[in-house]
Amino acid sequence: MEEIPARTSVEKIVNGAQLGSIAAATKTPRRIGSLRDFLQLLAENRQCITWPEPVMPEPDIRNIAVAASNDVQGGPAVIFDKIRGYPGRRLAIGVHASWANIAVLLGRPKGATIKEMFFDMTRRWGGKGAKPQLNWIKPEEAPVNELRVEKDINLYDIIPLTRINEFDGGFYLGKAAVVSRDPRDPEDFNKQNVGIYRLQLHGPDRFSLLSIPSHDIGRQILIAEKDRRPFRIAVMLGNHPAISMFAATPLAYDESEFAYASAMMGQPMTLTQSRNGLDILAETEIVIEAELMLGERILEGPFGEFPGSYSGVRRAPLFRVTAVSHRRDPIFESIYIGKGWTEHDTLIGLSTSVPIYSVLKDQFPEVQAVNALYHHGMTGIISLKNRYGGFAKSVALRALGTPHGLMYLKNLIMVDDDVDPFDLNQVMWALSVRTRASDIIVLPNMPMVPIDPSAEVSGKGHHLIIDATSFLPPDNVGPDMKLVNRPAGEHIERLMQQIRRLQEDGAK
Amino acid sequence: MSAKQSACPRCRGSEVEMNYQGKEDGRVLWSILHCLRCSFTWRDSEPPESIVTEKRDPFFNVNPEDIDRYPIVLAPTP
């Protein structure tokens, strides 16, 4: 894998003229330009199916999505094209719902381990060499503009919406990437934000957007309302699969999600301008152009959220749809999200872990890996080379100060570098033999994700650090602290393969 | 639209508008309804646990008259 840089300024590449001069670090075998390309690639890898029978919008689509994603390792994306009452409409769900699908996206074998994909992404994330490859095409050339609706807009007429969980307050766009600009610095491309927020429809051409002040768009909404400036957004539906991963990634305020996604893929990404002035993916399926209704709030929720519980009813900002552009026969991409492990977790697990690793590694090269897969990092495991007794606690505290750590990292488990943080059996071993009850830190009344049901009050609660690293001076290391040398390495791996072959031969 | 469906299953409000009808071969299969009082939206073909007041979990009832119960997520500048 060549190293692919990410932290560079974005260059506009008009008509692709500069593409040849950029050290394209393409390792993904085939260019993925759109959701359609990816669904095709998934299908070729037997990771995408089309549901053969007619389905009712509820509860069939929810049930099938859950059944498919219960196979976290190998479940397929599911396309529905026979939804009762939505003739001709298509819905895709579970596109990122298994590790096999994530592996296909990263150009790796379907059986790639999470750990392998994590290290692949860290190399792509922090590497040096190429630049993000973004090129712009004219709006009239963009596939997303094949069809456009500006009058009598009814989103239900275009999008086959279904209720995601049974007590949701309405029909949600759960996997929409929202593009917005800084109201006070609208020309700065890097301050343009792309984020996934839950959007609830309120009638045919209105939707609410749930955000909080710490989200980029939350800041932008507050500024727009304070200044009484128009605030326009573009809601992209059915997106390039890398944008779906990065729109939920905690980047700094002035870092572009488009640039990161392109650098991660090592492939060009084609953008265009929406008619209301935002940069959007030219090959996205549907773009909803909308404007904030300044100062208006509407009852929003509940919504079955990623902690596995419903977030309550709140009063949220309201947007008015001004136009919709879409491809012919657009594919609406949805997501199932709820209790336990869902597509939400495979979608953003790695792109949550890697930025935390990247920030920590800059200051603590001892950090080896970060597993923040669990529910947007509400629980994370960090492995490091321990330097001295208590060192891991300092690293843990630094992790809480990373952009994502501020609110999301709630339970942190620190382990040594001889423990694979992606192997929970090994983590449990470290907890069993290396944790002293006095090696935990409870940080009371810290900021928390408002929808965390374990909060003391919404948005505030306690964080936990468990230091499960080995004892080093000045710790009292004890008289019998000598580890067993467990046989490992290539020889053992060859033996494992041989044993598997013998097992399979025996079954024939 | 039946009488039962014309009231909101969540707040019992009667200001309900129809947003869309799903059709096949000209026949209406279902309607999407929206409560202008509490913002609940539903499809009249959904399982009764979601759309019939008596079968819904009352925990999820909403009373728009008790508006202070529902926090404002981004308080607008006065």
Chai-1 contact restraints between the chains, C-beta under 6 A:
chainA,res_idxA,chainB,res_idxB,connection_type,confidence,min_distance_angstrom,max_distance_angstrom,comment,restraint_id
A,E58,B,E46,contact,1.0,0.0,6.0,A-B,restraint_1
A,P59,B,P47,contact,1.0,0.0,6.0,A-B,restraint_2
A,R84,B,L29,contact,1.0,0.0,6.0,A-B,restraint_3
A,G85,B,G22,contact,1.0,0.0,6.0,A-B,restraint_4
A,G85,B,L29,contact,1.0,0.0,6.0,A-B,restraint_5
A,G85,B,W30,contact,1.0,0.0,6.0,A-B,restraint_6
A,P87,B,E24,contact,1.0,0.0,6.0,A-B,restraint_7
A,Y156,B,N19,contact,1.0,0.0,6.0,A-B,restraint_8
A,Y156,B,Y20,contact,1.0,0.0,6.0,A-B,restraint_9
A,Y156,B,I32,contact,1.0,0.0,6.0,A-B,restraint_10
A,E166,B,E49,contact,1.0,0.0,6.0,A-B,restraint_11
A,E166,B,S50,contact,1.0,0.0,6.0,A-B,restraint_12
A,F167,B,F60,contact,1.0,0.0,6.0,A-B,restraint_13
A,G169,B,F40,contact,1.0,0.0,6.0,A-B,restraint_14
A,G170,B,T41,contact,1.0,0.0,6.0,A-B,restraint_15
A,F171,B,T41,contact,1.0,0.0,6.0,A-B,restraint_16
A,H202,B,S39,contact,1.0,0.0,6.0,A-B,restraint_17
A,G203,B,N19,contact,1.0,0.0,6.0,A-B,restraint_18
A,G203,B,H34,contact,1.0,0.0,6.0,A-B,restraint_19
A,P204,B,N19,contact,1.0,0.0,6.0,A-B,restraint_20
A,G218,B,L74,contact,1.0,0.0,6.0,A-B,restraint_21
A,I221,B,L74,contact,1.0,0.0,6.0,A-B,restraint_22
A,L222,B,L74,contact,1.0,0.0,6.0,A-B,restraint_23
A,E225,B,P76,contact,1.0,0.0,6.0,A-B,restraint_24
A,E225,B,T77,contact,1.0,0.0,6.0,A-B,restraint_25
A,K226,B,T77,contact,1.0,0.0,6.0,A-B,restraint_26
A,G295,B,P76,contact,1.0,0.0,6.0,A-B,restraint_27
A,R297,B,I72,contact,1.0,0.0,6.0,A-B,restraint_28
A,I298,B,S39,contact,1.0,0.0,6.0,A-B,restraint_29
A,L299,B,C38,contact,1.0,0.0,6.0,A-B,restraint_30
A,L299,B,S39,contact,1.0,0.0,6.0,A-B,restraint_31
A,V313,B,V62,contact,1.0,0.0,6.0,A-B,restraint_32
A,V313,B,Y70,contact,1.0,0.0,6.0,A-B,restraint_33
A,R314,B,Y70,contact,1.0,0.0,6.0,A-B,restraint_34
A,R314,B,P71,contact,1.0,0.0,6.0,A-B,restraint_35
A,R314,B,V73,contact,1.0,0.0,6.0,A-B,restraint_36
A,R315,B,Y70,contact,1.0,0.0,6.0,A-B,restraint_37
A,R315,B,I72,contact,1.0,0.0,6.0,A-B,restraint_38
A,A316,B,V73,contact,1.0,0.0,6.0,A-B,restraint_39
A,P317,B,L74,contact,1.0,0.0,6.0,A-B,restraint_40
